[in-house]
């Protein structure tokens, strides 16, 4: 299996750069915020962080392609960096500290593209999570000061904690009935939203989570962290990885049950 240690180290450096930029403008009274065509907000910090990451990648990995939420796709080849400069921009612009920079490296295989490195950095929470293919998932502030992640061993929906972002998306897609059945049957539900539920699945503090509509940059880094922690990450259609436009993540033991409630 290839060694992705150098790529993981680079991803941490990229996250450090993004953290400095996003934290400098977090809660700034003069923060500039625009509305994109899809009616979601984008701040000057989103754009600045992605630009810095792209510039660093051009120097360090000039042959690799890049896909980012704010500036689209650039380059071609079997390796592609996937970036969400601020996952949770609505929180960011309102001063809520639950947001993160998501950085993933995806590599082309015969079965399709797969994430091989992922870093999720949430500086306002003073938290960071990361993983590399075959090397496990970790949390901490640096590669040398980290704790290995492992999903929970909860095996029954009735004993499980389920996290989600909102109700609206499930209703719009005709899945609200199954979603509500799951919330009634499981032990506990919480609407944490964005990247955080996936990291809690990886940590074992939440047992399953799902979102009905997502982009690749929302999922790629989260997917490898969950999988390397021993969990399952699929689309609602059961397809493994971050390719279905939506996501279901669990400790693995509960995955079939989770998809039975909300899957295709």
Secondary structure as UniProt FT lines:
FT   HELIX           5..25
FT   TURN            26..27
FT   TURN            29..30
FT   STRAND          33..35
FT   TURN            37..38
FT   STRAND          41..43
FT   HELIX           44..60
FT   TURN            62..63
FT   STRAND          65..68
FT   TURN            69..71
FT   STRAND          72..74
FT   STRAND          79..87
FT   HELIX           89..94
FT   STRAND          100..109
FT   TURN            110..111
FT   STRAND          112..122
FT   HELIX           123..125
FT   STRAND          127..132
FT   TURN            133..135
FT   STRAND          136..142
FT   TURN            143..144
FT   STRAND          145..148
FT   HELIX           157..159
FT   STRAND          161..163
FT   HELIX           168..172
FT   TURN            173..174
FT   HELIX           176..185
FT   STRAND          188..190
FT   TURN            194..195
FT   HELIX           196..203
FT   STRAND          208..211
FT   HELIX           216..228
FT   TURN            229..230
FT   STRAND          232..234
FT   TURN            236..237
FT   STRAND          247..250
FT   TURN            253..254
FT   HELIX           255..262
//
